[in-house]
């Protein structure tokens, strides 16, 4: 029994570390989305808005792709949670 636990423990540790890295990566991507959307909301419009909109769209697109790769495919929940504006969704082709 001891050997079996030792063998599984090594695999379990690796699995745990991989899950931890995925969670941290998702957290970083989520914070990037939050910051980009906040910058878009705070932008007064006019000059420079296209750049801020592009940054927000890229952050959201990357986050959605990362979620899909991990098997999390519920875009509607993410759109509602982050209150992603229609102009960003149109830019990335999301429905």
C-alpha positions as CSV (number, residue, x, y, z in Angstrom):
1,X,0.0,0.0,0.0
2,X,2.8,2.4,0.8
3,X,4.4,2.0,-2.6
4,X,1.1,2.6,-4.3
5,X,0.6,5.9,-2.4
6,X,4.2,7.0,-3.3
7,X,3.6,6.4,-7.0
8,X,0.2,8.2,-7.0
9,X,1.5,11.0,-4.8
10,X,4.1,12.0,-7.5
11,X,1.4,12.0,-10.2
12,X,-1.0,13.8,-7.9
13,X,1.5,16.5,-7.0
14,X,2.1,17.1,-10.7
15,X,-1.6,17.2,-11.4
16,X,-2.1,19.7,-8.6
17,X,0.7,21.9,-9.8
18,X,-0.8,22.0,-13.3
19,X,-4.2,22.9,-12.0
20,X,-2.7,25.6,-9.8
21,X,-0.9,27.1,-12.8
22,X,-4.1,27.0,-14.9
23,X,-6.0,28.8,-12.1
24,X,-3.3,31.4,-11.8
25,X,-3.2,31.9,-15.5
26,X,-7.0,32.3,-15.6
27,X,-6.7,34.8,-12.8
28,X,-4.1,36.9,-14.6
29,X,-6.2,36.8,-17.8
30,X,-9.3,37.8,-15.8
31,X,-7.5,40.8,-14.2
32,X,-6.3,41.8,-17.7
33,X,-9.9,41.8,-18.9
34,X,-11.1,43.8,-15.9
35,X,-8.4,46.4,-16.4
36,X,-9.0,46.7,-20.2
37,X,-12.7,47.0,-19.7
38,X,-12.3,49.6,-17.0
39,X,-10.0,51.6,-19.3
40,X,-12.6,51.4,-22.0
41,X,-15.4,52.5,-19.7
42,X,-13.3,55.4,-18.4
43,X,-12.3,56.6,-21.8
44,X,-14.2,59.8,-22.7
45,X,-14.4,58.9,-26.4
46,X,-12.9,60.5,-29.4
47,X,-9.2,60.3,-30.0
48,X,-7.5,57.1,-28.7
49,X,-10.8,55.2,-28.2
50,X,-10.0,52.8,-31.0
51,X,-6.8,51.8,-29.3
52,X,-8.5,51.2,-26.0
53,X,-11.3,49.3,-27.7
54,X,-8.7,47.1,-29.5
55,X,-6.9,46.4,-26.2
56,X,-10.2,45.4,-24.5
57,X,-11.2,43.2,-27.4
58,X,-7.9,41.4,-27.4
59,X,-8.0,40.8,-23.7
60,X,-11.5,39.4,-23.8
61,X,-10.8,37.3,-26.9
62,X,-7.7,35.8,-25.2
63,X,-9.6,35.1,-22.0
64,X,-12.4,33.4,-23.9
65,X,-10.0,31.3,-25.9
66,X,-8.1,30.3,-22.8
67,X,-11.4,29.3,-21.1
68,X,-12.5,27.2,-24.1
69,X,-9.1,25.4,-24.2
70,X,-9.7,24.4,-20.6
71,X,-13.2,23.1,-21.4
72,X,-15.1,26.1,-20.0
73,X,-17.4,27.1,-22.9
74,X,-20.1,29.2,-21.2
75,X,-19.5,32.6,-22.9
76,X,-22.8,34.0,-21.7
77,X,-21.7,33.7,-18.0
78,X,-18.4,35.5,-18.8
79,X,-20.1,38.2,-20.8
80,X,-22.6,38.8,-17.9
81,X,-20.0,38.6,-15.1
82,X,-17.6,41.1,-16.7
83,X,-20.4,43.2,-18.3
84,X,-18.6,43.1,-21.6
85,X,-20.0,45.9,-23.9
86,X,-21.5,45.1,-27.2
87,X,-18.9,47.0,-29.1
88,X,-16.2,44.6,-27.7
89,X,-18.3,41.5,-28.5
90,X,-18.9,42.8,-32.1
91,X,-15.1,43.4,-32.5
92,X,-14.3,39.8,-31.5
93,X,-17.2,38.3,-33.5
94,X,-18.9,36.8,-30.4
95,X,-22.7,36.4,-30.3
